[in-house]
Amino acid sequence: MVQGHIRETLDRLPGPLRAVSLCAGDGRDLLGVLAERPDAVRVQAVLVEVHPAIAERARRAAAGMAASVEVRCADAGDTTAYADAVPAELVLLVGIMGNITDADLARTIAAAPALCAPGATLVWTRGRSGGDRNGAVRARLAAAGFAELAYDVLDEDTLPAVGAARYDGPPASLPAGRLFTFRR
């Protein structure tokens, strides 16, 4: 589902495109799509991953791609790790929103407009265990200037939901400092 939203965004937004993926892991969401696209050369991507071995897997996967891909081994919770890579037309917050406190979630969503260029697509995921609280996430995104494009659940139980939203607000300034810390 995440890759489907990435494909749709690349199809919808012609011309040069900046992408940023926070907590990117090995980059398979974005890199898998870029590897299959003849127009990948127009994409400039920054992937941020804190774990060195996982970041190295992403670098190896990106090697030789037509897209310009930079993998940064850094803490995505700290905005200095990607301040020069935003605003972007495609922002991936996959695997973050269910692993941070409610206060960090609110701070991250409040800062999301600064990650996005006007008209950008933000793709996010969040688990639904312990009670599905994604309605609050969706409402916060709407209040921050995002129009929901899609919201899909993987099943009726506790598996993650995938959301995609278009940023319809004005340009915003990225706050300096920490947005979130993963709960252990």
N, C-alpha and C positions, 0 to 999 in steps of 0.2 A: 504494500500500500504506500509506503514512504517513497519507494522508487517511482510509483505511478504518479505521485504528486510532483516529484522532481521532473519527470518527463513532461507533464502538463505545463509546468512553469517554463521549461525550455521551449516548448512549442508556442506558448502564449507570448513570450517576450523575445522578439527577434533582436539581433544585434549583440553587441558586447554585453556580457552578463557577469556580475560578481556574485560569488557564492561564499558563504561562511558556514561552517559546521562546528558547533561547540560540543565538546565531549564526543568527538567524531569516531572514536574507536579506530578500527582499521579502515574506515572510510568506505566500506562496501556499499552503503546507500547511494552516495553521490558518485563514487568512482565506477560502480557497476553500470550506472546509466551513462556516464561520460564515455566509457569504453565502447559503447554500442552506437554512439552518435557520430555521424559524419561532420556535424557542425561543432564538435567539442572545442575546436581551436578558439572559438569566441568566448570561452569560459575562463575566468580567472578565479580560482578557488583557494581558500585558506581553511585548512582543517586543524582544529586544536584538540590535542589529546595529551593528557598528563602522564600516561604510562609509557616510558621509553620504548619498551619492546613492541607495544601495540602501535605506537607512532611510527616505528621503523617498518612494521608490516604495511602501514598505509603508504609510506614513502616508496617502498618496493612496488606496491600495486599501482602507484601513480607514475612510476618511471616509464618514460617513453610515450606517455599519453599526449595527444594533440593539445589538450587543455593545459593551461598553466596552473599547476597545483603545488601549493606550498603546505607542508605539514609542519606544524609547530608543536614541539613537546613543551606544553605549558598548561597551567591551571586555567581552564575556561571560566571558572567562577570569578576571575580577576579580569576586569575589562582591559587592562593594559596588554593582555595577550593578543588582542585582535583589534585594538582601537584604530589602527591604520587600515583595517580590512573592511570597515563598515562606513557608510551604509551599503548594503548589498541588495541585490534583486532577489536572491534566494537565501533564506536563513533556515538552518536546520537546528532545532532544539529537541533532538531525539534522545530519549533515555534520561532526560534531566528532571522534568517536572514532577515525577513521582518519587524522586530520591532526595528531595530537599525539603526544608521546613516550610510551613505556610508563609512565614514572614519572608523567606528567601524567594518563594514562588511569587509573592506579590511584588517584590522588588524586581525580579527578573522580568515579569510581564510589564511592569511600569517602564522598564528600560528597553523593552522590545522595539518600540518605535524608532529608537536611535540605532538599532541594528539594521533597520530596513530603509531602503530607498522608497519613496512614494510609489505605490503599485507593486511592491515586492510581495513575494509569497513566503510565509512563515509556516514551516511544517513542524509539528510537535507530536510527542507521544506521552502517554501517561497510563500507568496501570490502574486497575479498578478494584484491587483487593482492599479489604477493610472498608468497603462502602464506596460506591462510585461518586467521587466529588468533582468529576470533570465538568459538571454544569457550572461550577464556580470558576473554573479555568476559562471556560468559554465566555462567561459573562465578563470576566476581567479583560480578556482580549478584546471583546466588543467595546468596552469602556475606554480601552487604550487606542481605539481607532482602527481596529481590524474587522473586516467583513469575512464571515465564515464562508469558505468555499466548500469544505467537506468535513464531516465527522463520521468516522467509521469505527465500529468495534469488531474485534476479531472473534468474539463469541458472546454468549450471554452471561458468562461468569466473571472471572477476574483477570483475564488476559488484557493486554493494553488496548487502548483506543488510539487512533491516529487522527490528528486534526490538521487541516490546512486553512490558512486565513490570508487574505490580501490586506496589506496595510494601505489604508485610504487617507491617512492623515498627512500633515506637513512634515518636512524634515525636522529631526530632533537631535539634540546634542547628547552624546554618550556620557553617562556619569563615570567619573573615575572611581576606581576601587572595586570592592567585592560585591557581586550580585548574589552569589550562592556558594554554599559549601555542601558537599555530599554528606548525607547522614551515613554513619557506619553501622 
